[in-house]
Amino acid sequence: MQYSANSLEHHWMPFTANREFKRSPRLVVKSEGVYLTDHKGGSVLDGSSGLFCAAAGHGRKEIAEAVFEQLKTNDYTAPFGLSHPGSFEFARRIAALTPEEINHVFFVNSGSEAIDTALKMAMAYHRARGEGQRTRFVSRERAYHGVNIGGTSLSGMVKNRETFTQVMPNVVCMRHTWLPEHRFIRGQPEHGAELAEDLQRFVENYGGSTIAACFVEPLAGSTGILVPPKGYLERLRQICDEQGILLVFDEVICGFGRLGTPFGAQAFGVTPDIMTMAKALTNGAQPMGAVAVKDEIYETITQAAPEKSVEFFHGYTYSGHPAACAAGIAALDIYEKEDLFQRAADMSEYFLDAVFSLRDLDLVTDIRGYGLIAGIDVAPTTAPGGRGAQVQEKLFWNGVHLKFTGDAGIMAPPLVSERSHIDEIVEKLRKTLKEVESQKAN
Ligand SMILES: Cc1ncc(COP(=O)(O)O)c(C=O)c1O
């Protein structure tokens, strides 16, 4: 592909060092299965399923055909006071995967919108029950809940917040769940459940009756895969139950098989009140998110409004877009037909063995993992994130795409990956880390 500096100038890229990228671009021109093709013709193994989206691998014809058919038949339906059959069918299919009490699904277009929607649902639910005084939200350090104003407010990442000071008030953050003794532990750490007592302290400090909801990723994804300590999520659930606080699981990364189960809720055996999802919801082939809630939340909000009136004043022009629903249904068909959630569970041990084999490298300071996702920390330079960016770029040209957040690389190959693909990622990462190590030594 031909490009010039000018042809790249107009696109202001998200979460990207724009000036650096435009000097040294990395463009993907094709994606198929677990491989991408870069603009120079190189083959790149997608070690992070894009951004944890392509669970069934790229270029799935079933999804492309379903979207094409849908667009030819009915390309768009106004979603307010009207709908199309696909949105009901897709909601039914999602509800079949969520925990038993969670059966109502609201469609949005991204994970960030799912978070904003969940915040509003929590407010609407408490108001409908005459508890509108619950205006405080709890989140956690090292949380990533997207970038809308709601998600920015809940963010536990300083860079995502410090420029944007005028966000939602009344958000307090619990400590994150990583402890130094968790270094190189695979699966759930034995210790650390006591970190959930932070929520109890907020209850005691602010009054439980002022807290609307507690948002957590079951396994914190974007900031480097922090697996919840045993008993931690259970304790959050218990405190929420005692205090009437809604527990929200942000399942945007954990959902759809990444942890070897449909959702993180099932992996860790804790049922939230609200779940947000996106990414693998459509295998990443169409932008879409969703919020699934317990029946009681749906019933409470709808019953509180007068008959024949709108119950929840919220929604998007593209909520439940026909093409996105078609993509989602086709994606779920593939997940089911190929038993991909179970496949992820079966592959987990091999995957974690392979990733943890990198611990002998000097540059690797910690590894964590669960299911088919793992985080690898590389020793930082004086500028946080500098080493991560260096490893990421070198690794790309060595033939593997890996998402990095700061100095943490996140490995999450498509659930269809073979053992040989996992070997290829780990071998190329080892080679790249050694190259960076030797540069450091010189
Ligand atoms: C846990 C979590 N929540 C929310 C989001 C935001 O999703 P989106 O980028 O689709 O808005 C992400 C994205 O990575 C995420 O990992």
The ligand as a Tripos MOL2 file, in Angstrom:
@<TRIPOS>MOLECULE
LIG
   16    16     1     0     0
SMALL
NO_CHARGES

@<TRIPOS>ATOM
      1 C1        -13.4090   -3.4370   30.9590 C.3       1 LIG1
      2 C2        -13.6760   -2.4430   29.8830 C.ar      1 LIG1
      3 N1        -14.7420   -1.6420   29.9750 N.ar      1 LIG1
      4 C3        -15.0350   -0.7400   29.0300 C.ar      1 LIG1
      5 C4        -14.2410   -0.6140   27.9130 C.ar      1 LIG1
      6 C5        -14.5790    0.4060   26.8880 C.3       1 LIG1
      7 O1        -15.0090   -0.1820   25.7120 O.3       1 LIG1
      8 P1        -15.0530    0.6680   24.3570 P.3       1 LIG1
      9 O2        -13.6260    0.9430   23.9790 O.co2     1 LIG1
     10 O3        -15.7900   -0.2430   23.4190 O.co2     1 LIG1
     11 O4        -15.8020    1.9170   24.6310 O.co2     1 LIG1
     12 C6        -13.1200   -1.4470   27.7610 C.ar      1 LIG1
     13 C7        -12.2530   -1.3380   26.5890 C.2       1 LIG1
     14 O5        -11.1830   -1.8690   26.5270 O.2       1 LIG1
     15 C8        -12.8250   -2.3660   28.7780 C.ar      1 LIG1
     16 O6        -11.7510   -3.1510   28.7020 O.3       1 LIG1
@<TRIPOS>BOND
     1     1     2 1
     2     2     3 ar
     3     2    15 ar
     4     3     4 ar
     5     4     5 ar
     6     5     6 1
     7     5    12 ar
     8     6     7 1
     9     7     8 1
    10     8     9 2
    11     8    10 1
    12     8    11 1
    13    12    13 1
    14    12    15 ar
    15    13    14 2
    16    15    16 1
@<TRIPOS>SUBSTRUCTURE
     1 LIG1         1 GROUP 0 **** ****
